[in-house]
């Protein structure tokens, strides 16, 4: 086959060098969640988790001592390593069916390789999408749940129950400023200085349409006029110290089934719920945590199997192998991933009351 050197002379198997650049970039510039969570690759997820979790604990004060006296013995902060080794994400595709269809359609060899590479890119992107879902779920609930493919486990980051039981009334006549101040005061009492929030545009619009916020921003004469978004941002920063407002309305394909017309029917879902407002306190670097990436089992097994695979240092690992009966060439993307939250006390998660529940307006807020 001119111009194409298939690995091991197997039609459709891409040489390892061709996979090197796939799975190396996992940050999406247009995804708001990547403003709060970076991505870090490590050879030992448990050790790295313990290291950064200790690093970002609230510092404990040492004490003055007299000369020639014994120093007081301190302690190590206990770190729960959770189920991070369970964070295996993988997806595969039957390459043989596509190759046969392309060959019958007269696709040339070099184009054939491009088609296979593009399949690998799409598989890697599906793996990356699952990591974004996990990061957003952590910000929305304080936990990461894995209930798929016969797995049923929850990674609990230790966010206090009182922090996740808050409510907000964002109706037009509600006293939103008092509710926000209640949450800020609650955080201050625990030594946390809130500096950000993440929510949907819908909830930000409700705040802009609120009577008391309109009066506070525009004055009594401006009551009834929708507050400009920049004015809302300035108000939240000046009054409550919320300098970072993350608007998350992106969606993803949560599942897909093949319909009667042999085309996939995709069910979409939101990364972040539209009825949640999460207040947070970032590190000085502006982060809430880090997405930790490790070696999937395929990295070790590739040494024992006849496979073509990407470099082991990639975030997402691409591998190919052949089954003899039935004769099938598979392409698979896999990764070991779990987000880590620097400080479990830095999240304050409020559920927005439904309009029918908040028609009377009201104060309260920050309710538990």
Buried (B, 14 or more C-beta within 10 A) or exposed (E): EEEBEBBEEBBBBBBBEBBBEBBBEBEBEEBBBBBBBBBBBBEEBBEBBBEBBEEBEEEEEEEEEEEEEEEEEEEEEEBBEBBBEEBBBBBBBEBBEBBEEBBEEEBBBEEBBEBBBEBBBEBBBBBBBBBBBBBBBBBBBBBBBBEEEEEEEEBBBBBEEEBBEBBBBBBBBBBBBBBBBBBBEBBEEEEBEBBBBBBBEEBBBBBBBBBBBBBBBBEEEBEEEEBEBEBBBEBBBEBBBBBBBBBBEBEBEEEEEEEEEEEEEEEEEBBBBEBBBBBBBBEEEEBBBBBBBBBBEBBEEBEEEEBBBBBBEBBBBBBBBBEEEEEEBBBBBBBBBBBBBBBBBBBBBBBBBEEEEBBEBBEBBBBE
